[in-house]
Structure formats: structure tokens, C-alpha cells
Amino acid sequence: MLRFCLGPDDSGSIEVGDDGAALVTIFPAEPSLGVRTFEAPTFDGAMRLAVDAGLLKAACVEKQILFLEGGGARAGDATPAPAPRRHRPDMFPKLMAAMSGLLHETQNERGMSAIAAASSGRIFRRELPRQRERTDARRDRLASLWREVGDGLGASLTGRFDRVDRCLRQLVAGRAEIDGGQTPPAAVVEAYTRANAELLGIGDAALVAYASADNRPNALACVVLLYAKEKTGIERARIGAGLAAQAISDEDRRALAALTSARSSYLHVFSATAPRPAEQLLERALASASYEQLTHMEDLLLAGRETEIDVDARGWFNAVSREMDHLGEIGTAALGFVGD
């Protein structure tokens, strides 16, 4: 379970203490983070402490716990799931709505910026200023929520908000270099993806802090759907930039294969945890003609037959955007169930 949740270069170990406590030790690949050991009555609890410290992803940990539980308590583990530390049932929907709204706009800005950089400003030159205004407006809304509830947030969420703010400031400062053709497309994608990872971390932390035990599967569904949407957004930006430059590399194809596989995994978890009406919405979206068109284009790209795709970079952006919008609508519906 721990191996599934560690970062690609991190390592860790587990053991039972002399007093019967569960000990989880994380060895981060980044030396400055230091080795950390977390102690709790159960391994689930110890891993959740590691999530709070920012060393494990909440979505991954909760997914593994839910799968191992099979929907109920495991035999031999009489310890109930810990109650949220702050009794604010409205906080998870509030944080998720504000975060996902900003995430949607940074995803759009990433795709447009990468394609603009790859086309020397020829594509999306007119649309980018308006998109940046939308991103900034959503950023202001998230900052307003942070000021409103900041005193009631724990250290983990406060730290994540700080990191999001720093990343967004860097993105804003880098816009002029993108417009001046000084930032290569790959660096554009990397910068926005780094900021989006911090944004998604707010959802991870909110899941642990505010989702009640009986509502945790619904809350987890909301979080993993955003991860699926983010993988699709990276695909939109990276392949769109390649089409704009008329150069899809083997590295791009390997990245596409990894991104589509990750998307499928996250959507599988969503189907396993979401309320049935939200699951049905996803089923309809995946059975649509537009989604079939997207998967057909992905197959051609993976086979090195991109010349057979009858869309340019702008057309690719629009086609992927339609599916991302569908995922966003499904996520809004799923979040409504958490709120209810």
C-alpha cells in the first residue's frame, strides 16, 4: 500500500512499534526534506499523517484505503476512521469549487500559452489576454476564500495555499517572456503543470481534513476526477504544441501513452467511488461521438500517423477542450452530492 502512494523516486518502510503503534517512515528523494516517521494506532492513520506533512498524496492514500476496505471496515481493525479535525461540513465543497474553478482556467492558459509559444505567437495571440483575465479573476476568488477561512485552516492547508500563491505569481511574471518568444513550449507546460499540482494538493488536503467518513468516497471521486482532467490538460498542451510546431517526437508519444493510461486509471477510480448518477454522466460522456473522435486521434498519434489527423493545433485544442468541459460538468455534479 505504501509503495503505491510514494513518489517515483521516494522510498519508505513500515513497522510495528513495541507498544503496538503503526510506524510509517518516508525517505524523500529530495534530501532537504529529511527522513520522517509517522506514528498512529493504525497504518491508515499514520499514512494520513504523512499526507498532512505533504509527503504522500491524499487521493492516492484514500484510494488504497477504500480498495482494501472493500467499502467497509477491515477484519481485525476495530479502530474507526478518524473524524475530520475541524467540523466544517461546508468547507470541502467550498475549497473544491474555488480550487477547481481556478484549475480550469490555468489549464486553458497552459494549453493556449504552449501552442502560442510553439507557433511563434501565431496561434491564440488574440485569445490569450482574455484568458489571462479569466485566470486572474479566479485567482482573486481563491485568495478571497483564503482570507475568509484562513484562520480556521490547519498547517497543511495553509502551507499549500502559500505554495499555490508563489507558483501563480511566477506564472504571471512569466507571461511577458512567453509573449516575447523567450520561453520554449516544454518549459511553459512544465511551469503551469507545477502550479496545477500545488492546486490539486489543496483538494488532497481538504479530502483528509473535511470529508466525513461516510461521505469520503464521494469526496474522493471529486478529487480523482480533477486528476483525470489535469492529465488530459497536459496532453492537450503538449500535443497541441507539437502540432503547432509540426514536430511530434517519440518522447511526446511516450508522454501521451502515460497520460492516457493515467486518465483511464483515475476515471476507473471515479466510477468505483462516485454516486451512481455521476457515474452515469461519465458513462454517457465516454460513449459520446466526440470522445470517440478524441481517442481515435490519440491512437493515430501513438502510431506515428499524425499526418492523418484532420485538425491543426487549434482544432486539437478545441476537441480536447470539449472533453475536459464534460469532465468539469461531471465534477460539478459529483461535488453537489458531497454538498448535499
N, C-alpha and C positions, 0 to 999 in steps of 0.2 A: 504493500500500500504506500509506504513512504517513497519507494523508488519511482512510482508513477507520478508523484507530486513534486519531486525535486526538479530544479533547473537542469538544463542539458549538461552543464559542467560541474554541478554541485554533487556532493555525496552526503551520506548520513548513516546513522545507526540507531538501533533501539535496544533497550534492555529494561529489565525489571529491577528496581531498587531493593535493598534489604528490607525496607518497610512495605514492599508490595506496590510502590508507586511506579507509574509508567514513565520512562525517561526516553525522550527523543532528542538526539544530538544532530545538529546540522553543521556540515563543513562547507561553507560557501566557496565558490571558485574565486571570488573577489577577496583577497587577503585582508583588506581593510575592514571587512565586516566582522571578522573574527569568528571563532567557533562558539556556538551557542547550544546549551542544553535546556530543554523544557520539561518540567515535571508536572504531572497531574494524576488524578486517580485512575484515568483510563488513557489509552493511546489516542483515542479520538480527541480527548480534551487537550493532551499535550501537543498534538498537531495543530489544533486550533490556536493554541498559544503561539506556535511558530508562524501561523498566518498573521496574527496580530503584530508580530515583530517584523513582518514584511519579508520573511524568508520562504514562505510557501504561498501558493495561490489558493484563495478561498474556494473558488469554483472547482478546482481540481480536488481539493480535500473533501469538500461536501459531496462531490460526485462519487468518490471512492467509498465514503461512509454510507451513502444511500444504497449503492450497489451491493455492498457487503451486508447491509442490514436486510436487504430484500423487502424494504418497505416497513419493517418492524424492528423491534429490539433484538439483538443477537442473543442466542442462548448463552447463559453464563455471565452476561453483563447486565447486572441489575441497576447500574448507575444511570439515572435518567439523563437525557440530553440537557445541557445547561441552558437555563433561561437567558434571554437577552439581558445584557448587563444594564441597559437603560430602557425603561419601559415606555417607549415611544412607538406604538404600532404604526403611526403615520410616517415615521422617519424613513423607512426603507423605500416606499413609493416616492417620497419627496426627493430623496437623493438620486434614485434611479432615473426619475423623469428629467431632472435638471442635467444629470451627467449624460444620459443618452441623447438628449437634445443637442448638447454641445458636441458630443462624439459624432453625431450625424454630420454636422457642419464641418468639423475638422477632416472627416473622411472625404467629403466633397471637395474641400480645399486642397487636400493632398492629391487627389486624382487630377484635378484641373491644373495644379501647380506642376506636377510631374510631366504631364503632357505638354504644358506650355514650355517647360524647360527643354524637353526633347525636341520640340518643333521650333526652337529659337523664337518663342513668343508668337508664333503664327496662329496657334490654336488656343482658344479660351482667353485671349488678350482682353477682350471686351467684358467677358463674364467674370473674370477674377475679382475686380474691385467690388462688385456687388456681393459675391460670395464671401469675401473677407468681411464685409459689413455684417452679414448674417452670422458668421463665426464670432465676431466681436460682440454682437448682441447677446448671443447665447453664453458667451464667456462672462458678460456682465451679470446675467441672470444667475449663473452658478456662484459667482462671487457674492451676489446679494444674499443667496441662500446661506452661504458660508458665514457671512456676517450675522445672519439671523439666528442660526443654530450653533454657531461655533463654540460657545461656552459649554454646550451640552455634549460635544463630541469627545471621544476618547483620544488618547495619544496617537493610536494607529491611524484613525481617520484624519486627524489634524495634520499629521505628517504627510499623508497622501495629498491633501489639499495643497499643502506647501509645495510639494514636488510638481503637481499639476500646474500651479501658478508659474513656477520657474520655467517649465517647459513651454508653456504658452507664450510667455514673454520672449523666449528665444525664437519661437516661430514668427511672432510679429516682427521682431528685429531682423529676421532673415528674409522678409518679403522683398525688400529692395534689391537684395542680391539675386533673388530668383528673377525679378523683372529685368535686371541687368545682364542676365545670362551667365552669372558667375557661379551658380550652383548646379552641379550635374544632377540629372533626374534621380539617380540612385541615392544621392545624399538627401534630396527632397523627400523621397519615400521614407528613408531611414529616420529623418527628423520628426516627421509627422507620426510615424508609427511608434516612436519612442514616447511622444506626448500622449498618444492614444492608449498605450499600455498603462501609463500612470492614471489616466481617466478610468480605465477599466478596473484599476486597483481600488477605486472608490466603491465600485459595485461589490468587489470581493469583500472589502472590509464591512460594508453595510450588511451584507448577507450574514456574516458572523455576528455582528453586533445587534441587529434589529429584527431579523426574521425569526419569528417564534417557531418552536419545534414542529407544530402541526402544520405550519404554513411554509416550512423550509423547502419542500420540493417545488412549490410554485415559484418561490423566490429564486431558487437555483435555476429554474427554467428561464427566468428573465435574464439572469446573468450569462448563462451559456449561449443564449441566442445572440446577445451582443458580441460575444467572442466569434460566433459564426459570421456575423455581419462584418466584423473587423477583418477576418481572413479574406472575405470577399472583397472588401475595400482595398486591401493591399494588392490583391490580384488585379482589380480594376486599374489601379495606379501604375503598377509595374508593367503589365502587358500593354496598357494604353500608351505608356512612354515608348515601349519597344515598337509598337505600330507607328507611332508618330515619327520615330527615327528610322523606320523601315529596317529594323535590325532586332529580331527576336533571337536571343542567344540560347545555347544549351543550358546555361545557368538559369535563364528565365524559365525554361521548360521544367527544370528540376524544381524551381520555386513554385511554379504553377501546380505541379503534381502534389507537392507538400501542402499547399494552401487548400486545394480542393479536397484532399484527404482529411485535413483538419476540420474543414467546414462540415463534411459529412459526419465526422465524429461528434461534433458539437450539436448538430441537428438531431442525431440519434439520441443524445442525452436529453435534449429538449423534448423529444417525443415521449421519452420514458418518464419524464417528471412533470410535464405541463398538464394543466386541466384539459379534459377531453375537447371542449370547444376550441381552445387554442391549438391543440394538436390537429384538429380537423382543418383549421385555417392553413396550417403548414402543409398538410397533405394536398389541399387544393392548389397551393402555390407551386409545389413541386411537380404537380401533374399538369401545369399550365403550358401552353404553347410557347410562351416567352422563356420559361425556364428550360424547356427542351431545346430551344434555339441556342441558349447560352451554353448548355452542356455540349451541344454539337460543335460550337465554335471552340470550346475548350479541348475537345477531342482532336480537332484539326490542328490546333496549336501544339498539342503534345506529340502529334505525329509528324510535326515539321511541315505541315501543309497550310501554313498561314496565308499563302497566296490565294487559297480557295475561299477564304473568308471575304464576304462581300460587304464589309464595313471598314471604314477608316478608324482612326483613333477616336474621333468624336462619336462615331456610331457605336464603337465598343463601349465607350464611357456611358452612353445613353442606355445601351442594352443591359449592362451590369447594374446601372443605377435603378432600373425598373425592379430588378430582383431584390436589391438592397432596400428599396422603398417597401416592397412587400414584407420583408423581414421586419422592418421597422413597425409596420402596421400590426403585425402579429405580436411583436414585443409589447406594443401599447395595450393590446387586448389582454395579454398574459399578465401585465402589470396591474390591470384593472381587477383581476381575480385576487391578487395579493392585497390590493387596497380594500376590496370587499371583505 
